Amino acid sequence: MSRTILISGAGIAGPALAYWLHRHGMTATVIERAPEPRLGGQTVDLRGAGRTVIERMGLEQAARDRVTHEEGLRFVDGRNRIRASFGTDALDGFVTELELLRGELADLLHHHTRDDIDYVFGDEITGLTDTGDGVDVAFRNGADRRFDLVVLAEGLRSRTRDRIFADIARIRSFGLYTAYFTVPRAEADDSWARWYNAPGRRVVLLRPDNQGTTRATLSFLDSQPGLDRLQVLAQQDFLRRHYADAGWETPRVLDAMGESPDFYFESVGQMRLEHWSRGRIATVGDAAYCASPLSGMGTSLALVGAYVLAGELSRHPDHHDAFRSYEDIMRPYVTQAQNVSWFAPRLASPKTRTGIRLLNTVAGFATNPAISRLTRRFTSPPADAIDLPVYSCAGR
């Protein structure tokens, strides 16, 4: 079906969608405001239906070649004593065997599609006009162009999405802020992720990567709105003050923060979008249904959503029918992924030392194989909770 489709966003969902559109005989163009592929970011996992999509793309071995080799997650105290330890085979909600950096997955998808897809980096959409028989698109740097359809594959706080869907979009907030950045590897860093709780609902997470460095995460609950809208230097100053007395290896993390090449700070939330399309413009991935990092489902939703959207566009000559079918198939999967309790980050980041000791004690009990089997259904994301369609080109 000869359609021209503009995709805004070259993260995970965008290149995956471009790949499947090309396989179905459509012409995709991907625009990305960054000057080059964004290779930063923390660890993501391939599980469930998302992993199946990667397999159908023929990329499972390539993904395996890029894994971080993380062996599991350990809860530690201020003296770095292990209070609980979960290997890759213990609780699927923490670590899987296919853990890789977000930037590595984005790079893999870009390399796999760049010979067939027109990528435009360093530009962005500034105007969208749906004329009924096409979409006229204005760009910040390039000349205006016309496409049959436009798909927004941007982030949770997509400005382009809000041009079209602001009246039906709502972000569910958890009151949780998270900073992600890379720090030099230290002697204490090994192949295990380490989770440390400090009083005041503060968490420090250190995870190994496959590049000789360590990925740091600072997460905390705070009722102050708008911290994510501060300038980067102000965000880092706030983190230094907020974590000044946190203990453990926090000083080392804070010292390296200012020199990190990929510092990113966000307010964690979910996107609740009443409808994922309007006219000839649709959304996919985080721009449509971000479930938040708390869900463990972001990568699966992006990959599966891209696969289903392209497949339905290949099945339906009318884009309205295709968008409707895409949403019918994906909506139950998304609903389950977004079923994250508001209490989840509060349980994971206790306020007091007593609460932290209790959390570590409970985590220690959960390492018991019998209890682990019982709790798996509560900790494992519903990554397989979809009957993934098989389209004519899949696996060909």
N, C-alpha and C positions, 0 to 999 in steps of 0.2 A: 504494500500500500504506500504510494508515493506521497508522503507528508513531509513538510519541513518543520522541524521542531526546535525551538530555542530552549536550552536548559540553563538556568542561572544557578551557578554553584558547582565547583569542581572538587568537592570533598569526597564523600563516599557514595551517596545516593546519585549525584549527578553523573559521574562517569559510569556507574553501573547501569543507570537508565540509558545513557548514550549507547552503551554496548548492546543492550537488548533491542533498542530501537533499530540500530544498524542491522542486527541479525534478522529483524523482521522486515527489512527492506526500506526503512524510513531514513531520512536525512537529518542528523542531529548536529547542532552547534552548541558548544558549551562555553559560556562566558563566566569569567571569574575576576573579581576586582583585585585580588592579590596579583603581584607581578609575575609570580611563578607558582607551581604547586606548593601547597602548605605542607611541609614535611614534619612539623612539630606535633606535639600532643602526647597524651598519655596512652596507656595500654588499653586495647579493646580486645574483645574475644569473638571468635566465630563459633556459634553454637546453633543447634536446632535447624530451623528452616533457612536461616541465614547461611549456615554452612552448606546446606543443600544447594543454594543458589550459587555459591562459590564453586562447588563441585560441577554444577551444570555449565559454568563458565570455563571449566577446564583449568581452574587456578588453585585447586587444593594443594598440590605439591609445591607450587610457587609460594603459597602462603606459609606452608610448613617450613620452607627454607628461610623464612623471615621471623620465625617465632622468637620470643624473648628467652625461652628456656626457663621460665619462672617455675619453681617447684611447688609453690604453694604460698600460704599466708600464715604469718605468726603474729599473735598478739603479744606485745612486750610491755614491761613496766619501765619506770624511770631508770632502773639499773640494767636495762636491756635483758632482763631475765624473761624467758619464754613462758607465757601463761597459758597459751593455747596454740595449737599448730594444726593447720588444715592443708593436706596435700591436694594435688590436682584431682585425685580420685575420691576426695572426702565430701565436700559440699560444692555442688556445681555453681552455687550462687557467688562464690568467691573467685575461684580460678579454674580455668579449663585447660585442656592440653593445647589448644590453639589460641594462644595469647600473642598478639603482636601490637606494635605501636600503631596508633591511628595514622601517623604520617607514612609508615611503611605500607599500610593497606591502601591509602590514597595514592601513593606512588606506584604500587603494583597495578591498580586499576587504570591509572593514567597511561602507564607504559603499555598496557594491554589494549588500549583503545586509540592511542594517539595517531596511529597510521591510518585509521578509518574515520576519525572524528575531527572536525574543525574546532580546535581549542583557541579561545581568545582570552589571553591573560592581561591584567592591567586595565580592565574596563568594567563598567557596570551599567545596568539599566537605569535610566532616569525618567522614562515615561512609557506607559503601556496603553494603547487604544485598541479595544476590541471592536472591530467594525462589523462583526457578524459573519463575514466571510474570510476573516484573517485577523492578525494582530499586528498593528504598526508599533514598532519598538524604537525608542530613542535611547541613545547611549551617551555616556559622559564624554567619550573620546572618539568613538567610531561614528560612521555615517548611519543615518536611520535605515532600518531594514524592515521587511515584512515577512512574517512567518505564518504558517497555518495554525500552529499552537505554541504556547509558551508554558513551560513547567518550572516552577520555583523550587529549587533543591538547596535552599539556604538554611540558616540556623534558626534557633528558637526565636530570636529577636530580629527576624528578617524585616528590613525596611521595605523591600520590594513587595513582600506579601502584604504588608500593612497598607500599601497603596490600594490594594484591591479588596482585601478581606478584613480590614480593621473593624468593621461593624459586627463581625461574627467571630472574632478571635479573642480568646481570653487566656492569659497565662496564670496557671495555678502555681503559687509560690509555696515553698517549704520553709522559708525563713533561714535558708542555708546558703552560705557563701563558700566558694571553693577557688583556690588558686592552684594552678598547675605550672610546673616549670622543671627544667633539667638542671641537675647539680653534678659536680664531679663525684666520681665513685670514691668511697672511702674504704678503709680496711675492714670496717664492720659490715659493709654491704656484701651480700653474697647472692645466691640464686633464689632466695626467699624474699617475698614482700614482708615488710614489717609495719604493723599498725600500733600506734602509740596514742593513748588518750591522756590529755591533761585536763585538770579541773577547769570548769567554766565552759564546758561543751566544746572543747578544742581537740582536733585530731591532726596527727602528723602521719602520713603514709609514705613510705619509701619503697619503690619497686625497681627491680633490676631491668635493664634493657639489653639489647644485643649490640650496642654501640660503645660499650665501655664506660657508660655514664649511668646515673641513677635518676629516676623520675620521682619528683617530690610532689606531694599534694598536701595543702593545708586547708582543712575544712572546719568551719565553725558556724554555730547558730548565733544569730544576732538580729534583734528587732529593728535595727536602724535601716531605713530604706535608702536605696541609691548608692551604696558603696561601690557597686559595679560600674557606676557612671563617672566615678572619679578618674582623673588622669593616672597613668601607670605609676608615676613616682609617688603620688598621694596614696594609691592603693598599697604600694610596698611600704611606705612609712607607717600606714595603719597596721599592717601585718607585723612589722617589727615591734610596735608598741603592744599590740594585742597578744603576741606570743613571747614577749620578753622574758617572762618567768615560767615558761612552759616546761623547761627541763629537758631531759634525755638528750637527743642529738639536734634539738631545735636550733641552738645557736649556729651550728655549722650550716644548717639549711638556710637560715636567714642571712648569713654572711654571703652565701653564694647566690642568693636570689637576684641581687642587683645586676649581676653579670650574666644571668641566664639569657640565652638567645630566644627563648620561646615562652616567656612569662605570659600567662593568660589568667584572668580573674573573672568569675561569673557569679551571678545569682542563680541558684539551681531552681529550675521550674519545669512545668509541663505545658505544652501547647494544646489547648482545647479549642479546636476549630470546628464550627458547626457543620460546614461543608468544605470539602477539599478541592472543589473546583467552582468556577464561575465563568460561564460562557466558554471561551477558548483558552482559558488560563487555569492551570491546575497546580497543585502542590504535592510534594513528596518528601519523605524523611522528616527531619526535625522541623522544617518550616510548616509541615502539616500536622504532625502528631509526636513531637518530642515527648518522650516518656520520662526523661531526666536520667542522669547517671545512676540514680538510686535503683532504677528498674533492671539494670543489666541488659537492656534490650535495644539500646539505640542502634547498634550496628545491624542487628537482625532486622529491625523495622526498616532501616534504610535500604538494605539489600533486597528484602522481600518486597517492599513497596515498589521499588524500581522495576523488579522483575514482573510483578503483577500488572503494573500500569502499562508497561510496554506490551505485555501479552494481550491485555484487553484492547489496547489501541489497534493491535493487529487483527483482532477478531471482529471488531465493530467498525463499519464504514462511517457511522455517525459518532463524532467525538463525545456527544452528550451521553450516548449509550455506553461508550467505553469508560468514561469517567464515573458514571453511575455504577457500572459493574465492578470497576476497580475499588470503589468505596464499599460496595456490598461485601466483597471478598475480604477486604483488609480491616474493616471496622471492628469485627469481633476480636481479631488478633490484637489490634491496637488497644481496645478497651481492657483486655486482660493485662497487657503490658503496662498500662497506666494505672493499674490497681495497686498503687503504692501508698501505704498508710502515711498520714501526716506525722505519725509518731515514730516512724522508722529512723529518721536521723536523730531523734531525741533518745531513742533506745541505744543507738550506736555511739552516742557522744554524751555520756552522763555529766551532770553538773558538778558533782562532788567526788572526793576521793573514795568515799564509801560506795557510791554508785559505780565508780570505775572498778573497784575491787569485785563488786557483785557481777559486773559485766564479764570480767576476766574469769571469774569462777564459773559462770554459766557457759562461757565459751569453752572452758576446759572440759566441762561435763559433755558438751556437744561433740568432743572428739572421740567419745566412746562409740564404737562401730554400731551398736544397737540403737543408741540415741541418734547417731548420725543418719541412719536409715529412716528413722521416724521424722526427723526435722528436715530431711531433704526436700520434701514437698512444700515446705515453707520458705526455703532458701533458694530453690532453683527457679529461675525465671521461666515463664511459659513459652520458651523459644520454639517448641514444636506444636503449639496450639493452633495450627492452621493446616487445612488440607490443601497443600500447595498444588496449583494447577500445573499441568504439563502442556506446553504450547508446541506448535508444530516444529519450531526451530530448536527447541531445547535438547541438548545432548547430540545434536546433529554433527 
